């Protein structure tokens, strides 16, 4: 088993949790996924996410687009946020 602290941290997207920063990586060996110790930006929670759930953040200068999963999840979150606001405060103006 190895634990590697990342310095600097790496911006990532955790499927089901949102964007955050990877602080460390845990490697339990051959038969296991890498585990990313990740601080979620929106909630401040620290999660240990298995490798298949972690995506690199987009990077315009490197030519790396936002991952398809991240784009789809963010679209769903925005839609949910708009639906909640519409039902709570009819006539409420948001910018």
N, C-alpha and C positions, 0 to 999 in steps of 0.2 A: 504494500500500500504506500502511495506517496501523496503528499499534500504540497501543492505549489501555489504560493501567493503570487498574484499577478500585479506587477508594478511597471507601468501604469495599469489601471483597470481597463477592461475592454467593453465598449458599448455593445449590448446584445439585445435580442428580443426573445422572451421566453413564452412559448405557445401556452395560452391559457392564463397568463399572468400579465404580460405586457412588456414594455421596454424597461431596461435596467442596465446595471453594470456588473460584469463578472469580476469578483474579487479574488477568487481562487479556483483551482481545479483539483479534484480528488480522483485518483486513479487506483481502483481496487484490484486491477490486474486484468489478465486476458479474457476472462469470461464475463466481464462487466462493462457497462457503459461508463464513460467519464462522467463525473458529477461536477456541475458548475455551481459554485457558491455565488449566488447572484442577489444583488440589492435591487428591488423593484422600484423604479422611479416614482410611480404614482402613489404607492402605499407606504413605501419605506420598509416593507417586509424583506426579510432575508430568506431566500428559498434555495434548496439544493435541487437543481434541475438536472435530470438525466440528459445526456448528449442529444438524443433524438428530438428533444423539446426545445433546444437552443438554436437560435439563428443569429448570424452576424447582423449588426445594424447596417443600414444603408450608408454608403459613403460616396458622395458625388465626385470627389476628386479622384477616387480610385475606380470610378465607373461601376460601382456595385449598387444595383437598384435594391429597393426594399423587397424583402422576400414575399412571395405570393401569400403565404400564410399570414404574415404580419399585416399586409395590406388588407386582406379579407377580414381579419379580426378587428382592425382599427375601424373599418367601414361599419362593421356590426356594432361596435361600441358607440360610434357617433350616432348611428340610427337609434340605438336604445336610449341614449341621452336626449335626443330630440323628441322621442315618443314620451318619455317621462315628463319633460318640460311642457309638452303640449297638453297633457292630461291634468297637470297640477295647476297651471296658471293660465287659463284662457285669456287672451288679450295682452299677455305679458310680452314685452318687446326685448329681444336679445340681439346683440351685435356680434 
